[in-house]
Amino acid sequence: MTEKETFIAHWTPTYGAEGAEQKWQEKQAWLADRRQAPDLMLDIQPWEAYESPASGKMITSRKERREDMARTNSRPWEGLAVEKQEAARQRAYHEQRNDARLHEAVARSFYQLDPKKRRELTRG
């Protein structure tokens, strides 16, 4: 049984013979669009070597660039607006983390107090 026959036999109870044939044609059209080769960024020369601003090492390939960015916790430059947005996101993250640490330290200190002192503090 061919792929087409299997497809039509499977979908005929749902769509009828003509509907299954139409679905087969739609599938073939969709597959024809999908069979294009993807765009590839090959890691081949010519690659313009440059000195990494983060590590100071010479970068001679995309692979070295990826490794250098991972090692230095960097990311590609995406423009000033995106950089400002990322900086604001990082500030908010660090502020939230510091608030959580402060809250934890205060709670730990409070519960290490003598019970009498804790009662006095909670009375106000």
Phi and psi restraints in degrees (value plus and minus 20) as a CYANA .aco file:
   2 THR   PHI     -97.9   -57.9
   2 THR   PSI     149.3   189.3
   3 GLU   PHI     -81.3   -41.3
   3 GLU   PSI     -60.8   -20.8
   4 LYS   PHI     -84.4   -44.4
   4 LYS   PSI     -64.6   -24.6
   5 GLU   PHI     -82.2   -42.2
   5 GLU   PSI     -61.5   -21.5
   6 THR   PHI     -83.2   -43.2
   6 THR   PSI     -64.6   -24.6
   7 PHE   PHI     -79.8   -39.8
   7 PHE   PSI     -70.0   -30.0
   8 ILE   PHI     -86.1   -46.1
   8 ILE   PSI     -59.9   -19.9
   9 ALA   PHI     -82.7   -42.7
   9 ALA   PSI     -57.3   -17.3
  10 HIS   PHI     -89.0   -49.0
  10 HIS   PSI     -62.0   -22.0
  11 TRP   PHI    -115.2   -75.2
  11 TRP   PSI     -28.3    11.7
  12 THR   PHI     -79.6   -39.6
  12 THR   PSI     -63.3   -23.3
  13 PRO   PHI     -81.1   -41.1
  13 PRO   PSI     -49.2    -9.2
  14 THR   PHI    -104.2   -64.2
  14 THR   PSI     -67.3   -27.3
  15 TYR   PHI    -127.5   -87.5
  15 TYR   PSI     -28.3    11.7
  16 GLY   PHI      63.2   103.2
  16 GLY   PSI     148.5   188.5
  17 ALA   PHI     -82.9   -42.9
  17 ALA   PSI     -66.2   -26.2
  18 GLU   PHI     -88.6   -48.6
  18 GLU   PSI     -59.9   -19.9
  19 GLY   PHI     -85.0   -45.0
  19 GLY   PSI     -60.3   -20.3
  20 ALA   PHI     -84.3   -44.3
  20 ALA   PSI     -60.4   -20.4
  21 GLU   PHI     -83.4   -43.4
  21 GLU   PSI     -61.3   -21.3
  22 GLN   PHI     -84.4   -44.4
  22 GLN   PSI     -62.1   -22.1
  23 LYS   PHI     -83.3   -43.3
  23 LYS   PSI     -56.3   -16.3
  24 TRP   PHI     -82.3   -42.3
  24 TRP   PSI     -63.6   -23.6
  25 GLN   PHI     -84.0   -44.0
  25 GLN   PSI     -60.6   -20.6
  26 GLU   PHI     -84.0   -44.0
  26 GLU   PSI     -60.4   -20.4
  27 LYS   PHI     -83.1   -43.1
  27 LYS   PSI     -62.8   -22.8
  28 GLN   PHI     -85.0   -45.0
  28 GLN   PSI     -58.9   -18.9
  29 ALA   PHI     -85.4   -45.4
  29 ALA   PSI     -61.4   -21.4
  30 TRP   PHI     -83.8   -43.8
  30 TRP   PSI     -63.9   -23.9
  31 LEU   PHI     -84.5   -44.5
  31 LEU   PSI     -55.3   -15.3
  32 ALA   PHI     -82.8   -42.8
  32 ALA   PSI     -57.7   -17.7
  33 ASP   PHI     -89.5   -49.5
  33 ASP   PSI     -53.0   -13.0
  34 ARG   PHI    -101.2   -61.2
  34 ARG   PSI     -32.1     7.9
  35 ARG   PHI    -104.7   -64.7
  35 ARG   PSI      -8.7    31.3
  36 GLN   PHI     -97.0   -57.0
  36 GLN   PSI     125.6   165.6
  37 ALA   PHI     -90.0   -50.0
  37 ALA   PSI     121.1   161.1
  38 PRO   PHI     -91.1   -51.1
  38 PRO   PSI     136.5   176.5
  39 ASP   PHI     -92.7   -52.7
  39 ASP   PSI     109.2   149.2
  40 LEU   PHI    -135.8   -95.8
  40 LEU   PSI     121.2   161.2
  41 MET   PHI    -128.0   -88.0
  41 MET   PSI      76.5   116.5
  42 LEU   PHI     -94.7   -54.7
  42 LEU   PSI     128.5   168.5
  43 ASP   PHI    -114.8   -74.8
  43 ASP   PSI      42.2    82.2
  44 ILE   PHI    -145.2  -105.2
  44 ILE   PSI     143.2   183.2
  45 GLN   PHI     -95.8   -55.8
  45 GLN   PSI     136.1   176.1
  46 PRO   PHI    -102.5   -62.5
  46 PRO   PSI     106.2   146.2
  47 TRP   PHI    -139.4   -99.4
  47 TRP   PSI     104.7   144.7
  48 GLU   PHI     -96.4   -56.4
  48 GLU   PSI      91.2   131.2
  49 ALA   PHI     -87.2   -47.2
  49 ALA   PSI     126.4   166.4
  50 TYR   PHI    -169.2  -129.2
  50 TYR   PSI     142.9   182.9
  51 GLU   PHI    -111.2   -71.2
  51 GLU   PSI     107.7   147.7
  52 SER   PHI     -85.6   -45.6
  52 SER   PSI     106.6   146.6
  53 PRO   PHI     -86.8   -46.8
  53 PRO   PSI     -44.8    -4.8
  54 ALA   PHI    -104.2   -64.2
  54 ALA   PSI     -59.7   -19.7
  55 SER   PHI    -134.4   -94.4
  55 SER   PSI     -37.9     2.1
  56 GLY   PHI      62.9   102.9
  56 GLY   PSI     -20.1    19.9
  57 LYS   PHI    -103.6   -63.6
  57 LYS   PSI     133.3   173.3
  58 MET   PHI     -96.9   -56.9
  58 MET   PSI     110.3   150.3
  59 ILE   PHI    -127.5   -87.5
  59 ILE   PSI     100.8   140.8
  60 THR   PHI    -138.7   -98.7
  60 THR   PSI     -21.3    18.7
  61 SER   PHI    -173.8  -133.8
  61 SER   PSI     145.6   185.6
  62 ARG   PHI     -84.1   -44.1
  62 ARG   PSI     -56.5   -16.5
  63 LYS   PHI     -81.3   -41.3
  63 LYS   PSI     -66.1   -26.1
  64 GLU   PHI     -82.4   -42.4
  64 GLU   PSI     -56.7   -16.7
  65 ARG   PHI     -83.9   -43.9
  65 ARG   PSI     -68.1   -28.1
  66 ARG   PHI     -78.5   -38.5
  66 ARG   PSI     -66.0   -26.0
  67 GLU   PHI     -84.0   -44.0
  67 GLU   PSI     -61.6   -21.6
  68 ASP   PHI     -84.6   -44.6
  68 ASP   PSI     -61.8   -21.8
  69 MET   PHI     -86.0   -46.0
  69 MET   PSI     -58.6   -18.6
  70 ALA   PHI     -88.0   -48.0
  70 ALA   PSI     -61.3   -21.3
  71 ARG   PHI     -86.4   -46.4
  71 ARG   PSI     -56.8   -16.8
  72 THR   PHI    -118.0   -78.0
  72 THR   PSI     -14.6    25.4
  73 ASN   PHI      36.1    76.1
  73 ASN   PSI      25.4    65.4
  74 SER   PHI    -126.6   -86.6
  74 SER   PSI     151.5   191.5
  75 ARG   PHI    -164.4  -124.4
  75 ARG   PSI     140.9   180.9
  76 PRO   PHI     -85.3   -45.3
  76 PRO   PSI     127.8   167.8
  77 TRP   PHI     -89.3   -49.3
  77 TRP   PSI     108.5   148.5
  78 GLU   PHI    -141.6  -101.6
  78 GLU   PSI      -6.8    33.2
  79 GLY   PHI      87.6   127.6
  79 GLY   PSI     137.2   177.2
  80 LEU   PHI     -82.9   -42.9
  80 LEU   PSI     -61.1   -21.1
  81 ALA   PHI     -82.5   -42.5
  81 ALA   PSI     -64.2   -24.2
  82 VAL   PHI     -88.0   -48.0
  82 VAL   PSI     -58.7   -18.7
  83 GLU   PHI     -84.3   -44.3
  83 GLU   PSI     -60.1   -20.1
  84 LYS   PHI     -85.3   -45.3
  84 LYS   PSI     -60.1   -20.1
  85 GLN   PHI     -83.7   -43.7
  85 GLN   PSI     -63.9   -23.9
  86 GLU   PHI     -85.9   -45.9
  86 GLU   PSI     -59.5   -19.5
  87 ALA   PHI     -83.0   -43.0
  87 ALA   PSI     -61.4   -21.4
  88 ALA   PHI     -85.2   -45.2
  88 ALA   PSI     -59.7   -19.7
  89 ARG   PHI     -83.6   -43.6
  89 ARG   PSI     -62.7   -22.7
  90 GLN   PHI     -85.7   -45.7
  90 GLN   PSI     -61.5   -21.5
  91 ARG   PHI     -80.4   -40.4
  91 ARG   PSI     -65.1   -25.1
  92 ALA   PHI     -82.9   -42.9
  92 ALA   PSI     -60.7   -20.7
  93 TYR   PHI     -82.7   -42.7
  93 TYR   PSI     -67.0   -27.0
  94 HIS   PHI     -85.6   -45.6
  94 HIS   PSI     -58.5   -18.5
  95 GLU   PHI     -84.3   -44.3
  95 GLU   PSI     -62.8   -22.8
  96 GLN   PHI     -83.9   -43.9
  96 GLN   PSI     -62.2   -22.2
  97 ARG   PHI     -85.0   -45.0
  97 ARG   PSI     -62.1   -22.1
  98 ASN   PHI     -86.1   -46.1
  98 ASN   PSI     -58.3   -18.3
  99 ASP   PHI     -81.7   -41.7
  99 ASP   PSI     -62.8   -22.8
 100 ALA   PHI     -84.4   -44.4
 100 ALA   PSI     -60.5   -20.5
 101 ARG   PHI     -85.1   -45.1
 101 ARG   PSI     -61.4   -21.4
 102 LEU   PHI     -83.3   -43.3
 102 LEU   PSI     -65.6   -25.6
 103 HIS   PHI     -79.5   -39.5
 103 HIS   PSI     -63.1   -23.1
 104 GLU   PHI     -83.4   -43.4
 104 GLU   PSI     -62.0   -22.0
 105 ALA   PHI     -85.8   -45.8
 105 ALA   PSI     -61.6   -21.6
 106 VAL   PHI     -85.3   -45.3
 106 VAL   PSI     -64.1   -24.1
 107 ALA   PHI     -83.2   -43.2
 107 ALA   PSI     -62.4   -22.4
 108 ARG   PHI     -82.6   -42.6
 108 ARG   PSI     -64.0   -24.0
 109 SER   PHI     -84.4   -44.4
 109 SER   PSI     -61.1   -21.1
 110 PHE   PHI     -81.3   -41.3
 110 PHE   PSI     -65.6   -25.6
 111 TYR   PHI     -97.0   -57.0
 111 TYR   PSI     -29.1    10.9
 112 GLN   PHI    -108.0   -68.0
 112 GLN   PSI     -30.8     9.2
 113 LEU   PHI     -88.9   -48.9
 113 LEU   PSI     139.5   179.5
 114 ASP   PHI     -81.6   -41.6
 114 ASP   PSI     121.2   161.2
 115 PRO   PHI     -75.7   -35.7
 115 PRO   PSI     -54.7   -14.7
 116 LYS   PHI     -84.0   -44.0
 116 LYS   PSI     -62.1   -22.1
 117 LYS   PHI     -87.4   -47.4
 117 LYS   PSI     -57.6   -17.6
 118 ARG   PHI     -83.0   -43.0
 118 ARG   PSI     -63.0   -23.0
 119 ARG   PHI     -80.9   -40.9
 119 ARG   PSI     -61.8   -21.8
 120 GLU   PHI     -82.6   -42.6
 120 GLU   PSI     -61.1   -21.1
 121 LEU   PHI     -87.9   -47.9
 121 LEU   PSI     -55.2   -15.2
 122 THR   PHI     -98.2   -58.2
 122 THR   PSI     -42.1    -2.1
 123 ARG   PHI     -88.8   -48.8
 123 ARG   PSI     -48.9    -8.9
